[in-house]
Amino acid sequence: MLVVGLTGGIGSGKTAVSDRFARYGVPIIDTDLLARELVEPGQPALTEIATAFGLDCLDGTGRLDRARLRERVFADASGRRRLEAVLHPQIRALSRQRLAQLTAPYSLLVIPLLAETGMTDWIDRVLVVDAPEAERLRRVMARDQTDEEQARRILAAQASREQRLALADEVVENSGDFAALDRQVSTLHQHYLTLACSR
């Protein structure tokens, strides 16, 4: 099976793109969703995070307080590296497990931090979702109910646009024109089916 790694900076519109591929019946594995599974109460990763960052990273019900943890790791690069050391190996293992269960010509593996983690060794194509920085900032502030300073910190903590584009086999431009997005995904779907059939 052809594995396409979908990536893009925060606010670029990765979900809008992956949702459109899903409409064609393409299996989608989203590593952000896997990360959420891994930090559910009772999961070892949650215990490791609480040990590394303190119990104040949990809410009153023992669940991960994402907003509090986000503030801490984006204000401290060493904290971000500690969190990644806990989660990334487990996300990689669970991704491989889920991919092995699929039967399809190709699948989409959504990896927001693909450029940062170097997880390109086990995917066949890299699809980058790109959008202007001003549009990405606007989306992040609206979605996360955060201010511009915090949104800029998050963007700055990620790989640069140039680093992501350097990895790209294909690029989707997502400036907010949904009709254009639909056309790009339709073309790419046919492209990936052709590639998958020629393997």
mmCIF file of the C-alpha atoms, coordinates in Angstrom:
data_MODEL
# 
_entry.id   MODEL 
# 
loop_
_atom_site.group_PDB 
_atom_site.id 
_atom_site.type_symbol 
_atom_site.label_atom_id 
_atom_site.label_alt_id 
_atom_site.label_comp_id 
_atom_site.label_asym_id 
_atom_site.label_entity_id 
_atom_site.label_seq_id 
_atom_site.pdbx_PDB_ins_code 
_atom_site.Cartn_x 
_atom_site.Cartn_y 
_atom_site.Cartn_z 
_atom_site.occupancy 
_atom_site.B_iso_or_equiv 
_atom_site.pdbx_formal_charge 
_atom_site.auth_seq_id 
_atom_site.auth_comp_id 
_atom_site.auth_asym_id 
_atom_site.auth_atom_id 
_atom_site.pdbx_PDB_model_num 
ATOM 1   C CA . MET A 1 1   ? 0.000   0.000  0.000   1.00 0.00 ? 1   MET A CA 1 
ATOM 2   C CA . LEU A 1 2   ? 1.207   3.495  -0.874  1.00 0.00 ? 2   LEU A CA 1 
ATOM 3   C CA . VAL A 1 3   ? 1.541   5.619  2.279   1.00 0.00 ? 3   VAL A CA 1 
ATOM 4   C CA . VAL A 1 4   ? 1.190   9.370  1.834   1.00 0.00 ? 4   VAL A CA 1 
ATOM 5   C CA . GLY A 1 5   ? 2.398   11.507 4.727   1.00 0.00 ? 5   GLY A CA 1 
ATOM 6   C CA . LEU A 1 6   ? 0.264   14.632 4.992   1.00 0.00 ? 6   LEU A CA 1 
ATOM 7   C CA . THR A 1 7   ? 1.826   17.532 6.868   1.00 0.00 ? 7   THR A CA 1 
ATOM 8   C CA . GLY A 1 8   ? 1.655   21.290 7.244   1.00 0.00 ? 8   GLY A CA 1 
ATOM 9   C CA . GLY A 1 9   ? 2.102   23.961 9.868   1.00 0.00 ? 9   GLY A CA 1 
ATOM 10  C CA . ILE A 1 10  ? -0.549  24.610 12.482  1.00 0.00 ? 10  ILE A CA 1 
ATOM 11  C CA . GLY A 1 11  ? -3.513  26.399 10.932  1.00 0.00 ? 11  GLY A CA 1 
ATOM 12  C CA . SER A 1 12  ? -2.633  25.336 7.385   1.00 0.00 ? 12  SER A CA 1 
ATOM 13  C CA . GLY A 1 13  ? -5.826  23.307 6.995   1.00 0.00 ? 13  GLY A CA 1 
ATOM 14  C CA . LYS A 1 14  ? -4.613  19.707 7.192   1.00 0.00 ? 14  LYS A CA 1 
ATOM 15  C CA . THR A 1 15  ? -8.001  18.519 8.444   1.00 0.00 ? 15  THR A CA 1 
ATOM 16  C CA . ALA A 1 16  ? -9.834  20.259 5.600   1.00 0.00 ? 16  ALA A CA 1 
ATOM 17  C CA . VAL A 1 17  ? -7.581  18.384 3.169   1.00 0.00 ? 17  VAL A CA 1 
ATOM 18  C CA . SER A 1 18  ? -7.720  14.988 4.897   1.00 0.00 ? 18  SER A CA 1 
ATOM 19  C CA . ASP A 1 19  ? -11.533 15.237 5.174   1.00 0.00 ? 19  ASP A CA 1 
ATOM 20  C CA . ARG A 1 20  ? -11.710 15.668 1.393   1.00 0.00 ? 20  ARG A CA 1 
ATOM 21  C CA . PHE A 1 21  ? -9.544  12.579 0.819   1.00 0.00 ? 21  PHE A CA 1 
ATOM 22  C CA . ALA A 1 22  ? -11.783 10.655 3.239   1.00 0.00 ? 22  ALA A CA 1 
ATOM 23  C CA . ARG A 1 23  ? -14.769 11.456 0.986   1.00 0.00 ? 23  ARG A CA 1 
ATOM 24  C CA . TYR A 1 24  ? -13.060 9.330  -1.682  1.00 0.00 ? 24  TYR A CA 1 
ATOM 25  C CA . GLY A 1 25  ? -12.857 6.428  0.778   1.00 0.00 ? 25  GLY A CA 1 
ATOM 26  C CA . VAL A 1 26  ? -9.150  6.920  1.502   1.00 0.00 ? 26  VAL A CA 1 
ATOM 27  C CA . PRO A 1 27  ? -8.213  5.559  4.950   1.00 0.00 ? 27  PRO A CA 1 
ATOM 28  C CA . ILE A 1 28  ? -6.905  8.348  7.187   1.00 0.00 ? 28  ILE A CA 1 
ATOM 29  C CA . ILE A 1 29  ? -4.668  7.842  10.207  1.00 0.00 ? 29  ILE A CA 1 
ATOM 30  C CA . ASP A 1 30  ? -4.193  11.091 12.118  1.00 0.00 ? 30  ASP A CA 1 
ATOM 31  C CA . THR A 1 31  ? -1.272  11.097 14.554  1.00 0.00 ? 31  THR A CA 1 
ATOM 32  C CA . ASP A 1 32  ? -2.881  13.929 16.559  1.00 0.00 ? 32  ASP A CA 1 
ATOM 33  C CA . LEU A 1 33  ? -5.822  11.608 17.244  1.00 0.00 ? 33  LEU A CA 1 
ATOM 34  C CA . LEU A 1 34  ? -3.430  8.785  18.114  1.00 0.00 ? 34  LEU A CA 1 
ATOM 35  C CA . ALA A 1 35  ? -1.673  11.124 20.564  1.00 0.00 ? 35  ALA A CA 1 
ATOM 36  C CA . ARG A 1 36  ? -5.033  11.801 22.207  1.00 0.00 ? 36  ARG A CA 1 
ATOM 37  C CA . GLU A 1 37  ? -5.632  8.064  22.591  1.00 0.00 ? 37  GLU A CA 1 
ATOM 38  C CA . LEU A 1 38  ? -2.215  7.639  24.155  1.00 0.00 ? 38  LEU A CA 1 
ATOM 39  C CA . VAL A 1 39  ? -2.872  10.215 26.893  1.00 0.00 ? 39  VAL A CA 1 
ATOM 40  C CA . GLU A 1 40  ? -6.261  8.912  27.993  1.00 0.00 ? 40  GLU A CA 1 
ATOM 41  C CA . PRO A 1 41  ? -6.499  8.062  31.722  1.00 0.00 ? 41  PRO A CA 1 
ATOM 42  C CA . GLY A 1 42  ? -4.886  4.698  32.415  1.00 0.00 ? 42  GLY A CA 1 
ATOM 43  C CA . GLN A 1 43  ? -2.481  4.934  29.484  1.00 0.00 ? 43  GLN A CA 1 
ATOM 44  C CA . PRO A 1 44  ? 1.254   4.781  30.290  1.00 0.00 ? 44  PRO A CA 1 
ATOM 45  C CA . ALA A 1 45  ? 1.992   7.985  28.345  1.00 0.00 ? 45  ALA A CA 1 
ATOM 46  C CA . LEU A 1 46  ? -0.262  10.014 30.662  1.00 0.00 ? 46  LEU A CA 1 
ATOM 47  C CA . THR A 1 47  ? 1.600   8.710  33.704  1.00 0.00 ? 47  THR A CA 1 
ATOM 48  C CA . GLU A 1 48  ? 4.926   9.569  32.077  1.00 0.00 ? 48  GLU A CA 1 
ATOM 49  C CA . ILE A 1 49  ? 3.729   13.108 31.272  1.00 0.00 ? 49  ILE A CA 1 
ATOM 50  C CA . ALA A 1 50  ? 2.464   13.650 34.834  1.00 0.00 ? 50  ALA A CA 1 
ATOM 51  C CA . THR A 1 51  ? 5.826   12.440 36.166  1.00 0.00 ? 51  THR A CA 1 
ATOM 52  C CA . ALA A 1 52  ? 7.773   14.708 33.810  1.00 0.00 ? 52  ALA A CA 1 
ATOM 53  C CA . PHE A 1 53  ? 5.640   17.857 34.135  1.00 0.00 ? 53  PHE A CA 1 
ATOM 54  C CA . GLY A 1 54  ? 3.857   17.514 37.467  1.00 0.00 ? 54  GLY A CA 1 
ATOM 55  C CA . LEU A 1 55  ? 0.332   16.661 38.511  1.00 0.00 ? 55  LEU A CA 1 
ATOM 56  C CA . ASP A 1 56  ? -0.797  20.226 37.758  1.00 0.00 ? 56  ASP A CA 1 
ATOM 57  C CA . CYS A 1 57  ? -0.837  19.165 34.096  1.00 0.00 ? 57  CYS A CA 1 
ATOM 58  C CA . LEU A 1 58  ? -3.898  17.075 34.916  1.00 0.00 ? 58  LEU A CA 1 
ATOM 59  C CA . ASP A 1 59  ? -7.379  18.445 35.475  1.00 0.00 ? 59  ASP A CA 1 
ATOM 60  C CA . GLY A 1 60  ? -9.646  17.624 38.400  1.00 0.00 ? 60  GLY A CA 1 
ATOM 61  C CA . THR A 1 61  ? -10.796 14.373 36.775  1.00 0.00 ? 61  THR A CA 1 
ATOM 62  C CA . GLY A 1 62  ? -7.272  13.089 36.120  1.00 0.00 ? 62  GLY A CA 1 
ATOM 63  C CA . ARG A 1 63  ? -7.336  13.880 32.409  1.00 0.00 ? 63  ARG A CA 1 
ATOM 64  C CA . LEU A 1 64  ? -4.620  15.807 30.623  1.00 0.00 ? 64  LEU A CA 1 
ATOM 65  C CA . ASP A 1 65  ? -5.090  19.587 30.846  1.00 0.00 ? 65  ASP A CA 1 
ATOM 66  C CA . ARG A 1 66  ? -4.053  20.304 27.246  1.00 0.00 ? 66  ARG A CA 1 
ATOM 67  C CA . ALA A 1 67  ? -4.168  24.080 27.521  1.00 0.00 ? 67  ALA A CA 1 
ATOM 68  C CA . ARG A 1 68  ? -1.911  24.127 30.587  1.00 0.00 ? 68  ARG A CA 1 
ATOM 69  C CA . LEU A 1 69  ? 0.545   21.661 29.062  1.00 0.00 ? 69  LEU A CA 1 
ATOM 70  C CA . ARG A 1 70  ? 0.565   23.592 25.761  1.00 0.00 ? 70  ARG A CA 1 
ATOM 71  C CA . GLU A 1 71  ? 1.472   26.809 27.587  1.00 0.00 ? 71  GLU A CA 1 
ATOM 72  C CA . ARG A 1 72  ? 4.355   25.090 29.340  1.00 0.00 ? 72  ARG A CA 1 
ATOM 73  C CA . VAL A 1 73  ? 5.896   23.274 26.399  1.00 0.00 ? 73  VAL A CA 1 
ATOM 74  C CA . PHE A 1 74  ? 5.654   26.152 23.943  1.00 0.00 ? 74  PHE A CA 1 
ATOM 75  C CA . ALA A 1 75  ? 7.315   28.470 26.454  1.00 0.00 ? 75  ALA A CA 1 
ATOM 76  C CA . ASP A 1 76  ? 10.170  26.020 27.082  1.00 0.00 ? 76  ASP A CA 1 
ATOM 77  C CA . ALA A 1 77  ? 12.019  24.168 24.302  1.00 0.00 ? 77  ALA A CA 1 
ATOM 78  C CA . SER A 1 78  ? 13.434  21.578 26.711  1.00 0.00 ? 78  SER A CA 1 
ATOM 79  C CA . GLY A 1 79  ? 9.917   20.818 27.949  1.00 0.00 ? 79  GLY A CA 1 
ATOM 80  C CA . ARG A 1 80  ? 8.742   20.336 24.383  1.00 0.00 ? 80  ARG A CA 1 
ATOM 81  C CA . ARG A 1 81  ? 11.605  17.891 23.775  1.00 0.00 ? 81  ARG A CA 1 
ATOM 82  C CA . ARG A 1 82  ? 10.686  15.939 26.931  1.00 0.00 ? 82  ARG A CA 1 
ATOM 83  C CA . LEU A 1 83  ? 7.073   15.674 25.798  1.00 0.00 ? 83  LEU A CA 1 
ATOM 84  C CA . GLU A 1 84  ? 8.139   14.552 22.321  1.00 0.00 ? 84  GLU A CA 1 
ATOM 85  C CA . ALA A 1 85  ? 10.455  11.918 23.824  1.00 0.00 ? 85  ALA A CA 1 
ATOM 86  C CA . VAL A 1 86  ? 7.449   10.434 25.625  1.00 0.00 ? 86  VAL A CA 1 
ATOM 87  C CA . LEU A 1 87  ? 4.926   10.605 22.793  1.00 0.00 ? 87  LEU A CA 1 
ATOM 88  C CA . HIS A 1 88  ? 6.732   10.280 19.464  1.00 0.00 ? 88  HIS A CA 1 
ATOM 89  C CA . PRO A 1 89  ? 7.981   6.664  19.803  1.00 0.00 ? 89  PRO A CA 1 
ATOM 90  C CA . GLN A 1 90  ? 4.525   5.544  20.940  1.00 0.00 ? 90  GLN A CA 1 
ATOM 91  C CA . ILE A 1 91  ? 2.809   7.454  18.120  1.00 0.00 ? 91  ILE A CA 1 
ATOM 92  C CA . ARG A 1 92  ? 5.168   5.879  15.581  1.00 0.00 ? 92  ARG A CA 1 
ATOM 93  C CA . ALA A 1 93  ? 4.485   2.354  16.906  1.00 0.00 ? 93  ALA A CA 1 
ATOM 94  C CA . LEU A 1 94  ? 0.704   2.853  16.953  1.00 0.00 ? 94  LEU A CA 1 
ATOM 95  C CA . SER A 1 95  ? 0.766   4.373  13.436  1.00 0.00 ? 95  SER A CA 1 
ATOM 96  C CA . ARG A 1 96  ? 2.592   1.335  12.074  1.00 0.00 ? 96  ARG A CA 1 
ATOM 97  C CA . GLN A 1 97  ? 0.137   -0.967 13.813  1.00 0.00 ? 97  GLN A CA 1 
ATOM 98  C CA . ARG A 1 98  ? -2.881  0.843  12.334  1.00 0.00 ? 98  ARG A CA 1 
ATOM 99  C CA . LEU A 1 99  ? -1.353  0.966  8.842   1.00 0.00 ? 99  LEU A CA 1 
ATOM 100 C CA . ALA A 1 100 ? -0.716  -2.776 8.942   1.00 0.00 ? 100 ALA A CA 1 
ATOM 101 C CA . GLN A 1 101 ? -4.456  -3.347 9.453   1.00 0.00 ? 101 GLN A CA 1 
ATOM 102 C CA . LEU A 1 102 ? -5.477  -1.469 6.283   1.00 0.00 ? 102 LEU A CA 1 
ATOM 103 C CA . THR A 1 103 ? -6.237  -2.794 2.824   1.00 0.00 ? 103 THR A CA 1 
ATOM 104 C CA . ALA A 1 104 ? -6.465  0.024  0.279   1.00 0.00 ? 104 ALA A CA 1 
ATOM 105 C CA . PRO A 1 105 ? -4.515  1.256  -2.752  1.00 0.00 ? 105 PRO A CA 1 
ATOM 106 C CA . TYR A 1 106 ? -3.160  4.094  -0.623  1.00 0.00 ? 106 TYR A CA 1 
ATOM 107 C CA . SER A 1 107 ? -3.657  5.680  2.773   1.00 0.00 ? 107 SER A CA 1 
ATOM 108 C CA . LEU A 1 108 ? -3.055  9.092  4.268   1.00 0.00 ? 108 LEU A CA 1 
ATOM 109 C CA . LEU A 1 109 ? -0.969  9.361  7.418   1.00 0.00 ? 109 LEU A CA 1 
ATOM 110 C CA . VAL A 1 110 ? -1.442  12.823 8.911   1.00 0.00 ? 110 VAL A CA 1 
ATOM 111 C CA . ILE A 1 111 ? 1.773   13.865 10.700  1.00 0.00 ? 111 ILE A CA 1 
ATOM 112 C CA . PRO A 1 112 ? 1.715   17.566 11.633  1.00 0.00 ? 112 PRO A CA 1 
ATOM 113 C CA . LEU A 1 113 ? 5.322   17.455 12.885  1.00 0.00 ? 113 LEU A CA 1 
ATOM 114 C CA . LEU A 1 114 ? 6.728   15.417 10.003  1.00 0.00 ? 114 LEU A CA 1 
ATOM 115 C CA . ALA A 1 115 ? 9.590   17.843 9.322   1.00 0.00 ? 115 ALA A CA 1 
ATOM 116 C CA . GLU A 1 116 ? 10.428  18.021 13.028  1.00 0.00 ? 116 GLU A CA 1 
ATOM 117 C CA . THR A 1 117 ? 10.302  14.287 13.760  1.00 0.00 ? 117 THR A CA 1 
ATOM 118 C CA . GLY A 1 118 ? 11.962  12.950 10.624  1.00 0.00 ? 118 GLY A CA 1 
ATOM 119 C CA . MET A 1 119 ? 9.337   10.210 10.277  1.00 0.00 ? 119 MET A CA 1 
ATOM 120 C CA . THR A 1 120 ? 9.824   10.214 6.504   1.00 0.00 ? 120 THR A CA 1 
ATOM 121 C CA . ASP A 1 121 ? 11.687  6.895  6.482   1.00 0.00 ? 121 ASP A CA 1 
ATOM 122 C CA . TRP A 1 122 ? 8.524   4.803  6.297   1.00 0.00 ? 122 TRP A CA 1 
ATOM 123 C CA . ILE A 1 123 ? 6.256   6.852  4.052   1.00 0.00 ? 123 ILE A CA 1 
ATOM 124 C CA . ASP A 1 124 ? 6.278   6.892  0.266   1.00 0.00 ? 124 ASP A CA 1 
ATOM 125 C CA . ARG A 1 125 ? 5.132   10.441 -0.563  1.00 0.00 ? 125 ARG A CA 1 
ATOM 126 C CA . VAL A 1 126 ? 5.019   13.722 1.361   1.00 0.00 ? 126 VAL A CA 1 
ATOM 127 C CA . LEU A 1 127 ? 2.024   15.996 0.782   1.00 0.00 ? 127 LEU A CA 1 
ATOM 128 C CA . VAL A 1 128 ? 2.415   19.459 2.309   1.00 0.00 ? 128 VAL A CA 1 
ATOM 129 C CA . VAL A 1 129 ? -0.590  21.674 2.998   1.00 0.00 ? 129 VAL A CA 1 
ATOM 130 C CA . ASP A 1 130 ? 0.554   25.270 2.635   1.00 0.00 ? 130 ASP A CA 1 
ATOM 131 C CA . ALA A 1 131 ? -1.160  28.533 3.560   1.00 0.00 ? 131 ALA A CA 1 
ATOM 132 C CA . PRO A 1 132 ? -0.032  32.140 4.095   1.00 0.00 ? 132 PRO A CA 1 
ATOM 133 C CA . GLU A 1 133 ? 1.250   32.842 7.611   1.00 0.00 ? 133 GLU A CA 1 
ATOM 134 C CA . ALA A 1 134 ? -1.314  35.580 8.249   1.00 0.00 ? 134 ALA A CA 1 
ATOM 135 C CA . GLU A 1 135 ? -4.131  33.149 7.412   1.00 0.00 ? 135 GLU A CA 1 
ATOM 136 C CA . ARG A 1 136 ? -2.605  30.443 9.625   1.00 0.00 ? 136 ARG A CA 1 
ATOM 137 C CA . LEU A 1 137 ? -2.347  32.892 12.554  1.00 0.00 ? 137 LEU A CA 1 
ATOM 138 C CA . ARG A 1 138 ? -5.971  33.913 12.121  1.00 0.00 ? 138 ARG A CA 1 
ATOM 139 C CA . ARG A 1 139 ? -7.126  30.278 12.071  1.00 0.00 ? 139 ARG A CA 1 
ATOM 140 C CA . VAL A 1 140 ? -5.088  29.300 15.155  1.00 0.00 ? 140 VAL A CA 1 
ATOM 141 C CA . MET A 1 141 ? -6.339  32.280 17.169  1.00 0.00 ? 141 MET A CA 1 
ATOM 142 C CA . ALA A 1 142 ? -9.965  31.547 16.235  1.00 0.00 ? 142 ALA A CA 1 
ATOM 143 C CA . ARG A 1 143 ? -9.750  27.790 16.773  1.00 0.00 ? 143 ARG A CA 1 
ATOM 144 C CA . ASP A 1 144 ? -7.786  27.780 20.035  1.00 0.00 ? 144 ASP A CA 1 
ATOM 145 C CA . GLN A 1 145 ? -9.229  31.014 21.461  1.00 0.00 ? 145 GLN A CA 1 
ATOM 146 C CA . THR A 1 146 ? -5.686  32.266 21.979  1.00 0.00 ? 146 THR A CA 1 
ATOM 147 C CA . ASP A 1 147 ? -3.986  35.620 21.506  1.00 0.00 ? 147 ASP A CA 1 
ATOM 148 C CA . GLU A 1 148 ? -1.586  36.512 18.712  1.00 0.00 ? 148 GLU A CA 1 
ATOM 149 C CA . GLU A 1 149 ? 1.512   36.247 20.910  1.00 0.00 ? 149 GLU A CA 1 
ATOM 150 C CA . GLN A 1 150 ? 0.730   32.657 21.904  1.00 0.00 ? 150 GLN A CA 1 
ATOM 151 C CA . ALA A 1 151 ? -0.205  31.758 18.313  1.00 0.00 ? 151 ALA A CA 1 
ATOM 152 C CA . ARG A 1 152 ? 3.101   33.173 17.051  1.00 0.00 ? 152 ARG A CA 1 
ATOM 153 C CA . ARG A 1 153 ? 4.998   31.173 19.691  1.00 0.00 ? 153 ARG A CA 1 
ATOM 154 C CA . ILE A 1 154 ? 3.376   27.977 18.455  1.00 0.00 ? 154 ILE A CA 1 
ATOM 155 C CA . LEU A 1 155 ? 4.197   28.790 14.833  1.00 0.00 ? 155 LEU A CA 1 
ATOM 156 C CA . ALA A 1 156 ? 7.794   29.645 15.763  1.00 0.00 ? 156 ALA A CA 1 
ATOM 157 C CA . ALA A 1 157 ? 8.230   26.323 17.570  1.00 0.00 ? 157 ALA A CA 1 
ATOM 158 C CA . GLN A 1 158 ? 7.452   24.390 14.390  1.00 0.00 ? 158 GLN A CA 1 
ATOM 159 C CA . ALA A 1 159 ? 9.584   23.803 11.321  1.00 0.00 ? 159 ALA A CA 1 
ATOM 160 C CA . SER A 1 160 ? 9.695   26.687 8.899   1.00 0.00 ? 160 SER A CA 1 
ATOM 161 C CA . ARG A 1 161 ? 7.589   26.801 5.757   1.00 0.00 ? 161 ARG A CA 1 
ATOM 162 C CA . GLU A 1 162 ? 10.785  26.322 3.739   1.00 0.00 ? 162 GLU A CA 1 
ATOM 163 C CA . GLN A 1 163 ? 11.748  23.204 5.700   1.00 0.00 ? 163 GLN A CA 1 
ATOM 164 C CA . ARG A 1 164 ? 8.353   21.632 5.089   1.00 0.00 ? 164 ARG A CA 1 
ATOM 165 C CA . LEU A 1 165 ? 8.285   22.510 1.404   1.00 0.00 ? 165 LEU A CA 1 
ATOM 166 C CA . ALA A 1 166 ? 11.768  21.006 0.975   1.00 0.00 ? 166 ALA A CA 1 
ATOM 167 C CA . LEU A 1 167 ? 10.293  17.615 1.950   1.00 0.00 ? 167 LEU A CA 1 
ATOM 168 C CA . ALA A 1 168 ? 7.268   17.883 -0.354  1.00 0.00 ? 168 ALA A CA 1 
ATOM 169 C CA . ASP A 1 169 ? 6.534   15.578 -3.241  1.00 0.00 ? 169 ASP A CA 1 
ATOM 170 C CA . GLU A 1 170 ? 3.220   17.388 -3.681  1.00 0.00 ? 170 GLU A CA 1 
ATOM 171 C CA . VAL A 1 171 ? 1.806   20.657 -2.272  1.00 0.00 ? 171 VAL A CA 1 
ATOM 172 C CA . VAL A 1 172 ? -1.779  21.729 -1.673  1.00 0.00 ? 172 VAL A CA 1 
ATOM 173 C CA . GLU A 1 173 ? -2.304  25.493 -1.560  1.00 0.00 ? 173 GLU A CA 1 
ATOM 174 C CA . ASN A 1 174 ? -4.985  26.223 1.027   1.00 0.00 ? 174 ASN A CA 1 
ATOM 175 C CA . SER A 1 175 ? -5.661  29.932 1.168   1.00 0.00 ? 175 SER A CA 1 
ATOM 176 C CA . GLY A 1 176 ? -9.356  29.458 1.930   1.00 0.00 ? 176 GLY A CA 1 
ATOM 177 C CA . ASP A 1 177 ? -10.852 28.843 -1.534  1.00 0.00 ? 177 ASP A CA 1 
ATOM 178 C CA . PHE A 1 178 ? -12.767 25.605 -0.959  1.00 0.00 ? 178 PHE A CA 1 
ATOM 179 C CA . ALA A 1 179 ? -13.571 25.043 -4.634  1.00 0.00 ? 179 ALA A CA 1 
ATOM 180 C CA . ALA A 1 180 ? -9.853  25.230 -5.458  1.00 0.00 ? 180 ALA A CA 1 
ATOM 181 C CA . LEU A 1 181 ? -9.121  22.867 -2.567  1.00 0.00 ? 181 LEU A CA 1 
ATOM 182 C CA . ASP A 1 182 ? -11.670 20.359 -3.894  1.00 0.00 ? 182 ASP A CA 1 
ATOM 183 C CA . ARG A 1 183 ? -10.047 20.453 -7.343  1.00 0.00 ? 183 ARG A CA 1 
ATOM 184 C CA . GLN A 1 184 ? -6.541  19.953 -5.956  1.00 0.00 ? 184 GLN A CA 1 
ATOM 185 C CA . VAL A 1 185 ? -7.588  16.983 -3.825  1.00 0.00 ? 185 VAL A CA 1 
ATOM 186 C CA . SER A 1 186 ? -9.473  15.391 -6.724  1.00 0.00 ? 186 SER A CA 1 
ATOM 187 C CA . THR A 1 187 ? -6.369  15.637 -8.924  1.00 0.00 ? 187 THR A CA 1 
ATOM 188 C CA . LEU A 1 188 ? -4.106  14.289 -6.185  1.00 0.00 ? 188 LEU A CA 1 
ATOM 189 C CA . HIS A 1 189 ? -6.457  11.386 -5.470  1.00 0.00 ? 189 HIS A CA 1 
ATOM 190 C CA . GLN A 1 190 ? -6.182  10.247 -9.087  1.00 0.00 ? 190 GLN A CA 1 
ATOM 191 C CA . HIS A 1 191 ? -2.421  10.783 -8.983  1.00 0.00 ? 191 HIS A CA 1 
ATOM 192 C CA . TYR A 1 192 ? -2.022  8.593  -5.889  1.00 0.00 ? 192 TYR A CA 1 
ATOM 193 C CA . LEU A 1 193 ? -4.283  5.867  -7.308  1.00 0.00 ? 193 LEU A CA 1 
ATOM 194 C CA . THR A 1 194 ? -2.094  5.794  -10.429 1.00 0.00 ? 194 THR A CA 1 
ATOM 195 C CA . LEU A 1 195 ? 1.073   5.603  -8.339  1.00 0.00 ? 195 LEU A CA 1 
ATOM 196 C CA . ALA A 1 196 ? -0.395  2.877  -6.142  1.00 0.00 ? 196 ALA A CA 1 
ATOM 197 C CA . CYS A 1 197 ? -1.397  0.783  -9.168  1.00 0.00 ? 197 CYS A CA 1 
ATOM 198 C CA . SER A 1 198 ? 2.052   1.062  -10.722 1.00 0.00 ? 198 SER A CA 1 
ATOM 199 C CA . ARG A 1 199 ? 3.851   -0.317 -7.655  1.00 0.00 ? 199 ARG A CA 1 
# 
